[in-house]
Amino acid sequence: MSEFFLELFSEEIPSSLQKSLREDLLNNFIKIFNEKSISFKKSSSFSTPNRLVILFEGLQKQITFKSEEIKGPNVKAPEVALEGFIRSNNINKKDLFKQKTDKGEFYFFKTKSKKLNTQNLLEELVPSILHKIQWKKSMRWSDFNLNWGRPLKSILAIFDKKKLTFNFHHLTSSNSTFIDKEFEEKKKIFVDFKDYNNFFKKLNITIDHNLRKNLIEKKLNDISSKKNIIIENNPKLLDEVVDLTDQPNVILCEFDRKFLNIPKEILIITMQHHQKYFDNAPKKGDTLHSSQL
């Protein structure tokens, strides 16, 4: 059994687009895999502001397509219909046989069973799946024809520890990606998702958005318990923050009281809508402050 691992690296994707993107793209892969009889044991999708990751585990290296009977026109249909059926299926008339059904007698032919390498099939399928991505908002840049949420910089694609090679607009897939979103001349080769995930973990970058959410919630609960303050539950705000950073950290802020002599609703709404501008706080990551003031 093998692993298929795809990373799309781009300029920062807004949090409002990330969730639907990672869910829709994963569902598109699952749909095509089911149609093409590509079985798998587990599928996942993750995202950071710059990285969209698709992961399939437990794929076979070869896919066997069993023979099947393909139904053609009725035996009483005009000759031109039969000729069209033969031509569209690239077969000879001698390959046909007649078979009665509850709706009459029809021409049929039986396909031959065949085996395809999963790697070759993936190299064919991935670009077509990427072409189907629908963005709520997209953009074009430079003289490229690609419409994407933000400029797409690289495609990392690996199956069975080997790189997949295909073209998608102006990009060619590889087994490497940028390791620093600020300094894009730094790239690294990876062989599988474990290698990739562990590398970024050492850089304090959490690829899995679910783990980032758990980390933030835990730190909020710790602060709530230690400081005896009430932190209002706001799932939408939490999901937004999770998708704003790949290095989450929670800090407790205080303001001079003279700045707080306005209705608390204004203070809370202001921080909720503008908290993303705390990206350059002294500590790495974003500040999440939804406490009751």
N, C-alpha and C positions, 0 to 999 in steps of 0.2 A: 504494500500500500504506500502511496506517495502523497505529497503535499503540494497544493497550488497556492501561491502567495503573490499578491499583486499590490503595489503601492503606487498611487498617483500623487506626485509632489507638485504643489502649485504655490503661488502667492496666497496670502492669507484669505481663507474662505470665511465669510461671515457666519456667525453661529446660527443665524436663522436659516441657513441653507444646508448646514452639515447633516442634521438628523435625517431629513427626507432623502438627501443624497445617498448616505451610507445604507439606508434601508431599501431604497428603490434599486440601487445598483446591485445589492446582494440578492434581492428578489428576482431581478432580471437574470442574474447568473443561474440561480436555482431553477428558474423556469426553462431556460435553454438547456441546462444540464439534464433535466428530466426529459425534455423532448429528444435529446440526443443520446439518451440511455447512459449518461455519465453518472455513475453512482458515487456516493461519498458518505462518510460517517458523520461529519460535523462541518458546519459552516458558520463563519463569523464575519462581522465588519466592524471596523474601528475608525475613528477620525481624530485628528488634532487640527488646529487652525491651518496647517500646511500639508497634512498628509491624510490621504484616504486609503484605508487598507482593507482588502478582501482576502479571506483565508478559507480554504477548503482542505479538510483533512480526510485521509482514508480513500483516496482515489486509486483506481487500478491503472497500471501502466499501459494496458491495452484494453480496447473496448470491442466486444464481439457483437456484431449485428446479425441476428438470426434471420433466416430466410422467411419471407412472407408472401402471401398471395395478393397481387394488385388487381383490382377490378377494373375492367375496361368497358367499352360500349356494349350495348345489347347486340346480339347476333343479327337482329333485323335492322340495325342502324345503317345509315348510308355508308358506303365504302370510304368516303372522305373522313368520317369520324374515326373509323378504324385506323386509317393511315396516320391521322393526327396523333392518336394514342401511341402507335408504334414509334413515331418520330420523337414525341416528347419524352418517351422512356428509353430511347436509344436501344431498341431491341429489334429482332427479326420476326417476321410473321410466323416462322416455324416455332418460335418460343411460346406462342399462344396456345391455350387450350380452352375448350368450352365447358361451362359449368352451370347447372340449373340452380336458381335461387327461388325464394318465394315471390320474387318480382319478375321472374322470367329467366331466360337463358342469356348468359353474358360471356364475353371473352375475359380471360384472366391470363396472367403470367406470374411465375414464381421467381422472386429474386434469389440470388445466391448469398449464402452466409459469408460474412467477411470480417476481418479484424483490422482495426485502425489504431495506430499509436495515439495515446491520449495527448502527448506533446504536440503532435501535428494538428490535432483537432483543436486544441486550445489556441494555437497560433492563428488558426483560421477564425475562431469564434470570438476571442477577446476584442479585437477591433470593432467587430460588428455590434457587440454589446455596448461598447463605449459610445458608439455613434448614436445609440438610442437614448442616452441620458437626456432628460428633460429638465432644464433649469427654470426656476421662477424668474430669475434675472441672470442674464449672461452677457458676455462682452467679447469683442474681438480686439486684437492688438497687433501692432506692427503690420506686416503685409500677409499675415497668416489667415487662413480661412476658418480656423477652428473657433467655434463659439463655446466659451467655458465660463464658469462662475468668476474665476480669476485666472490670470495667465498660468497655463500648465507648463511646468519646467522639465519634468522627467517622468518616465514610466519604468518601474522596477517590476519584472515578471519572472517568477521562478516556478518550475515544476520538477519535482524529484531531484532537488539540489542543482538543477541545471537551468540556465537562463532560457527563457522563451524569446524568440526573435520575431517581431512583427512591426509594421509601421502604422502609426495613427496620426494622420495629417503630417505635420512637419517633424514629428518625434519618432525615434526608433527605440524600442524597448531594450533594456539591458538588465544586468544583475547588480547594478550599483545605484546609489541615490545620494543626494546631498545630505550631509550630516549637520550642517549649520545653516539655518534659514537666512542668516545675515551675511555669511561669507560663502557664496555658492561655488567657489572654486574647490572646496573641500568635499570629496566624495569617497564613498567606501563600498566595497563589494560585499555582498551577503550571499549565503547559501541556503538559508531557510528562515522561517519566521522566528524561531527560538534564538538564533544567532542575532537577528535584527533587533528583537525585543530586548534581549539582555544588553546589547550594546547601548541602546538609548536609555535603558534603565540606569546604567552607570553614569550617564550624563544628567540624571534626575529628570529625564523626559518620560512621561507616562503615555504610551501609545493608546492603551485601552481607556476610552472615555468612561466606562463603567467603574474602573478603578479610581479614576480621578474624582468621580462623584462620591465614591465611598470615602476617600481620603478627606474631602472637604466636609462631608457630613460628620465624620468622626471628630475632626478638629473643632467644628462648631459645637458639637455636644460636649467636648472637653472644656471649651471656653465657657459654655453655658453653666456647667457644673461647678467649675472652679471660681467663676466670678459671680455666680448667683444672678444671672441676667436671663431675660426671656428673649429667645431668638425666634421670630415669627417664621412659620413654615411657608415658603414660597417656591413650590416646585418649578415653575416657569423660570424664575430668576436663577435658581440653582442650575438648571439645564443650560441656561445661557452662559453662566460663568464657566461651567465645565467645558464648553466648546470654545471659550475665549483663550484658553491657555493650555499648554502641555506640561507646565511646571507649577501646579497649583500650590498655594500656600494661604493660610488664613491668619490675619493679624487683627488685633482689637485696637480700634482708633478712638481717640478722645479729642473733643473740640473745646475751645474756650466757650463757656456758657453764653457769653454775649452774642455768639454767632447762632445760638439756638433759640433765640426769642421770637420764633415764628412758629406757626402751626406745625405740629409733628408730621402731618400728612405731606406737607411740602418738602420737608427734609427727607422723608423716606422715599418719596417718588423721585426726587432729584438724585439721590444716591443710587437708586435702582436703575435709572436710565443713563447715568453717566459714570457708573463704577468702572466701565471698561477703560476709562482714561487713567486708572491707577496702575496701568501696566508698567510704568517706570518708577514704581515705589522702591524704596531702599532695598527691600528684600525681593528675591526673585519671585515671579509669578504675579497673580492678581490678588486684589483685596476684596474679600467678600464680607460686607458689613450690612446685615439686614436686621440688626438688633433694635429692640424697642428703646428709643431715647427719651 
